[in-house]
Amino acid sequence: MDDDFNLTLLESSSINNDLLYNNDELLASIPDDNVENGYGSGGDDEEEDMDIEFARPSSSSAPPRAKSAKGFKRANNGEVLPRSASARPRSTNPSTVLQESELRNEIQLNVCELTGEFVTPITNFQPANNPPVDNAAVTTRNKNKAQQRTMDALLGQAALLAARGQEDEAIDMLHEVVRQDPRKPHAYRQIAEICENRNEMIKCFEYRLLACHVDKSFTYEEWNEVGDLAVQLDRLFEASACYEKAARYGSEFWVFFEKRIKILQQLDAIPLIMKTKLSAMESINIEKSDVTFDWLEQMMREVVNYYTETNDTDKSIRALMCYFVRCAAEGIVNVNQMDILTANLIHQERYTDVVHLILGLCTSVKSLNSDGNPGYNVIFHEGIVSVSPFPLVNVSSFIVGPDLPTVLLARLILALIYTRNDFCVDSLINTLADREFDVKSNDLYLDIGNAFDAISYEAGGFAYAEKLVSSPTLTQCPHSWYLYGYYIEKTKEPIEAVDAYKHVLQLDNAHVDARINLSCIYQHIDDMESAIAILKETTMERCRRIPDERILIRQAEILLSQQKHDEYIRCIRLILIPHFYTVNTSVDTILKKRKTLTNKLVHMNLRRAIMNALSRTSFERMVNRMGAIAEKDKRTCDALTPTQMHDYAMKLIEGLASQHNYEELLYVVCYTFLHPKIPPLNMIVFQNILFYASIKARNFQLAFEYLRYLHSVTQASKSEESERKLKLRQIYTALNFVFCHQQGIAQQRFIGRCLSKAPDQMHLHLISGNNSLMAGSYKTAIYEYIIVLKERPNDSLIHFNLALCFTHLASRRDITRRIAVATRAIAFMAKYKQLRLLQGAKQEVYYNIGRMLHQLGFSTHAHYWYCKVLEEPDVQVFEEDERTGDAVMKTAYCYNLKSLAALNLAYIMKSYNPQKARLLKRRYCII
C-alpha cells in the first residue's frame, strides 16, 4: 500500500470523530461481503501467506477470528449462513456446468470435492428413468403421454429448423423443451450438435454432459468420449467426474480408471487417487484390461499401505480383503497374514464376511454334506469371494487341517454361531478342544460361549463348556470353568455352579465375573456376608454382570472408608447404570412429552439436544449393555428412593469432576437430568451443572440449547425488572462465549429474533458483530459495532474490533477506496491504543499495531512496533502459592507475545537480513 496518508495517527492523543463515526458513505462504496470476494494478506502488494493472528485483549469476551470462514456464505443482510450440502454442495469447481446461465430453470451440475462425482443441488433435476414418487402419477398418465408427444414434436421441429440453418430459433425451441421437461436428454443432445456446428466447443461439451447425466442409458464409451472432450477443453474437474462415470459402467476395464488417475494427479488429489485405485483393484478384469498380476499386486500393496498409514479402517479392510482374494485366485494364499483382517471384521461384527473369507481362502478347511460331498462351492468374482449356498444348509461337518491357525479356527466358529450356522460347528469345536491352548485365542474361548448365550442356545453353550473342561489342553483355562459354571447356573440349580466358580478363582484369583456370579449365588441363598466378602478388593472393571444393588452400596461404603476413590467412583457408576437404562428405553416418551415430571418448564429442544449429546457414545453403549444384563436378571429399579438417587448422582458427579473426566461427567449429568426420579427441587442445581459440564466437555451445541431455554424462562419470569436484566446480561455473556467456539444457522437466527424483540440491548448487537466478524461479514460487523460504540465510547475492545474489520476490508482486492478504509483502521487502532495502554497491556497493544501495519503492507512501520514488543518485559500475573496460599507475581508465558512478534519480524527481515531472522527465531521461537 502507498505511504501517502498520515501514520502519525498512532501517536496522536486526539482522534477526529469523523474517522470514527461517519462511515456510511465509505461503507456504501464497498462491495457486499461475499465468499468469492476474498481478501489478501498484504493490500496491493501480495505478501507471503502467513498463519498469523492478532492478539486478543485478555479481559475481553470477543471471539477469535474463525479460520473456517470459508465454511459460511453471507446473505445480503449480513446474516451468516452455513453452507449446506443440500443447498449448494461444496465443490472443487464452484461454477455450474453452464458458465453462462441460458436455461430458465437454472440447472446446476457441480463436482463434489470429497468424492469427485457429479452432484445436482436442484431437487427436480432427476435422471430420466427415476420411478414415480407415488401412485398419484398413474392418474395423470394420459396427460403425460400428451405432453411427451408435444415434446417429441418440438424436438422434430427444432431439428428441422437446425437443418434449414435457423439455429437460433432451434435453440430457443430446445430451451423451451428443457424448461418443460428437464429430464429429456434429446434436447441437450441437439443443442450440443448445434454448438458443435458453430464451433462452440465449450457449450457443446456442457450440453453433452447434461445429456449424459439425465440419460442413464449412456454407456461407458459415451462417458469416455465426454471425458476426452473435457480434457481437450482443460476442464479437468469435469473430466475426472466423467471418467468416474465411465469406470462405474465399465468397471472391468482399467483404461477408465487410468485416465481418471492421470487427471487427479494433475489436480494433486491424493485421497481421490487412492479411492480410484481401490475401486479398480476391486472390479477390473485382468484379462480384459490387459494387465499383469504382478503390476496389480504392486498397486494393491500401495493402496493397503496408504489406508493403513492414514488409519482409515473401513477402506483398509476393503483393500486387504481384495488383496487376499486376488492373491488366492492366483494360487497365492498366506493364511498367517489374515489375522489382522479377521480381527477387524470381528470387531465390526461383520461375521458373514469372516465366514466367506475363511472358508473361501483357507484350503485347509473342507466341508462335507450327508453324502460325503463338498457342502458348498467357492465363487471368485474379481476382488470378491463367497460361498454358495449361504447359510450352509448342506454342510454336516468340517475337516480342518493342522496348518489352519487356532485363532482363525476360533473366529470361524464365532462367526458361524452369530450367522445362525450353529448346526454345523460341532466338528469345529471338537477340533478346537483337541488343540493346544493358544494365547491369541484366550478371549475367543470366552466369546464363543457368550455367542451361544446371545442366540439363546443354552444347550449348545453347555455342550461347548463341557468339551472345554474335558479337554486335557484347555482344562487349565479359567474361561473354560467360568463358562461351565455359567451354563450350570442357567440350566440347573445355581448352587451347583459354586464349585466351578471357585475353581476359576483358583486358576485366576482376579477373575471379576466369577466373583460377581458367586456373590449373586450367595445372595440367592441368603448368605449376605459371603456375598459381600467375595467382592472385596474387586475393581469390577469390564465386568459382564452387575452385582445386586444392596451389595454394591455396601461395597461403595467399604471403598470410601479405605480411601479408594477410583474404585469408589466405578462402584457408584454400577449402581446408577440400571437406572440410567430406563432413560434409554423411554427415549420416544421423553422426546414426545411437552413436559417432564420433574421440570415442567424444560423445552423439548433442550431434551432433544441432551439425547443427541448421549447418542452413539461409548457411555451410552455401556449403559445399554449393562442395563440389558440387569434387565435380563430381572433387576428392579425401585430400590433407590429419589433422595438416594440424587445423592449418588451428586457423589458420582463430584468424583468425575475431581478426576477431570468431563466427558463422562456430561453423560452422567444428562442421564440424571432426564431421569424422572430426580426431585423437582433439585432440578435447578442439575441445570447449572448441565451448563458447566457441557462447557467443560466442549459440547457447545448443548450449551447453546441450555442458554436458549434459560433465556426463554427468564423472559417469561415475573421477577423484578432489575433482577431480570442482570440475569439476561449473564446469559448474553455466556452466549458470546459459546459462539466463540461454535455457531451456525440456528444460533444466528436466534440472535436475530432476540434483536428484533430488544433492539436496544447492546449485548445482542455486540454478539451479532462478533459473529459477523468471525464469518467475514465485515460491513455487517462494523454496523453493529458502531451502534455499541455510541453507547460505550471508551470500550477499547470495540475500537479494536472495528480496526480489525477495516483492516480486513482494506486488504480485499475489490476495494476502490483502499486508503480511506485503511485510514479508518489506523484511527480506530490509535483509539484502542490510547484506551488500552491505561490498563497496562503494552505487549498486546504494540503487537496488534504491528500486526495491522504488517497486514496493510507497511513492513517498515510494523518492524518498529514488533521491536517495541521485544523490548517490553515479560508479562507477570498473580498466582496462588500452594504452600502458603499467598498471591505471588510469576511470569505468565501464555500471555507472552514475543515469540509471535519475533516470527513476524523474521518474515519481514528474511529477504534482506536472513542471519538476523534466524537469530530471532533461535532466540524467541524455539522451545
Buried (B, 14 or more C-beta within 10 A) or exposed (E): BEEEEEBEBBEBEEBEEEBBEEBEEBBEEBEEBEBEBEBBBBBBEEBEEEEEEBBBBEEBBBBBBBEEBEEBBBEEEBBBBBEEEEEBBBBBBBEBBBEEEBBEBEBBBBBBBBBBBBBBBEEEBEEBEEEEEEEEEEEEEEEEEEEEEEBEEBBEBBBEBBEEEBBEBBBEBBBBBBEBBBBBBBBBBBBBBBBBEEEBBBBBBBBBBBBBBBBEEBEBEBBBBBBBBBBEBEBBBBBBBBBBBBBBBBBBBBBBBBBBBBBBEEBEBEBBBBBBBBBBBBBBBBEEBEBEBEEBBEBBEEBBEBBBEEEBEEBBBBBBBBBBBBBBBEEEBEBEEBBEBBBBBBEEEBBBBBBBBBBBBBBBBBBBBEEEEEBBEBEBEBBBBBBEEBBBEBBBBBEBEEEBBBBBBBBBBBBBBBBEBBBBBBBBBBBBBEBEBBEEBBEBBBBBBBBBBEBEBBEBBBBBBBBBBEBEBBBEBBBBBBBBBBBBBEEEEBEEBBEBBBBBBEBBEEBBBBBBBBBBBBBBEEBBEBBBEBBEEBBBEEBBBBBBBBBBBBBBEBBBEEEBEEBBBBBBBBBBBBBBBBBBEBBEEBEEEEEBEBBEBBBBEBBEBBBBBBEEBEBBEBBBEBBBBBBEEEBEBEBBEBEEBBBBBBBBBEBBBEEEBBBBBBBBBBBBBBBBBBEEEBBEEBBEBBBBBBBBBEBBBBBBBBBBBBBBBBBEEEEEEEEBEEBBEBBBEBBBBBBBBBBBEBBBEBBBEBBEEBEEBBBBBBBBBBBBBBBBBBBBBBBBBBBBBEEEBEBBBBBBBBBBBBBBBBBBEEBEBBEBBBBBBBBBBBBBBBBBBEEEBBBBBBBBBBBBBBBBBBBEBBBBBBBBBBEBEEBEEEEEEEEEEEEEEEEBEEBBBBBBBBBBBBBBBBEEEEEEBEBBBEEBEEE
